[in-house]
Amino acid sequence: MSQLENLNDKFKKEKMVKNAQKASVTVFSIKGHGSGFLISSDGYVLTNAHVVGGAKFVQVKLITGTEKTGEVIRKDKLRDVALIKMESN
């Protein structure tokens, strides 16, 4: 692999890491808190079902520090996943 190809590969990996960091969120519920990931530009977040517990609404903190209310749309305890829709604004 050439030096230019190595450099391009490095920049691609750095960009992927930065994008992953931007997509990371913290989800706060009555049961505690945990991590989640933005999975769409219109405010859907994927997290674990054990993080949201029995809550219908949670707080979602973005990497920027902004906090938004999110509604738990669906959860599957067996697979331990939950889908949250953040408020828009």
N, C-alpha and C positions, 0 to 999 in steps of 0.2 A: 504494500500500500504506500502510495506517495505521501510526502509531507503535507501536500495540499488536501488530499483525501482525509488524512488524520485530523487536520485542522477543521475541516467541514464536519466530520463526524463528532468532534468535540463540541462544536457550536450547536449541533443538532441535539446532543445529549443535554447540554446546559439549558437549551430552550425548553426541552421536555420537562426538566426538573423545575424550571421557573413556572411553567404552565401548571404542573401538578401542585406546586405550592399555592398558586392563586386559587386553585379549585378546592383546597382544603378548608374545612370549617370546623368549628367546635359547636356541638349541640348540647344545650342545657335543658334538663327536664327536672321534674320533681324527684326522680330517682338518682340524679347526679348529672354527670356530663360525659361526653365521649366525642370521638371524631366523626366526621362525615365528609362527603365530597359533592361538590356541585356537578351535576350530570347534564345540565342543560342551561342555555342562556336565559330561559324564562323562569328560573328560580327553583328547580327541582333538586333536592338533596337526597343522597343515598346514605344511610347510616345503619346501625344495628338495632334490631327490635329491643334488645335489652337496654339500650341507651334511652329510648323513649318510654319504655315501660308501658303503663296504662294511660299516659298523657294524650290528650287530643291536640294540645298546642304546646310548642316548645320555643325556646329562644335559639337563634342561630347567629353565631358570631363569625364574621368574615375575617380574612387575613388583614384587611384594612382597619379592623377594630369596630366596624359598623355592626350593629346588632339588629336583627329583624325577627319578627314573630313568624313562626312556621306552623302550618297545620299538618298533622300526621294524616296522610291520605290512605296509606295501606301499610300493613305490617304482616310479616309471616314469622311467627315465633319458632317454628320448626327449622326454618332456614336462617333465622336470626337476622333478617333484613327489614328495613322500614323505609318508606318513601315519604318525604316531607315536601310540601309546597310552601315556599317563602312568600310573604306579602310582597307586593310589587310597589315600588316607588323609586 
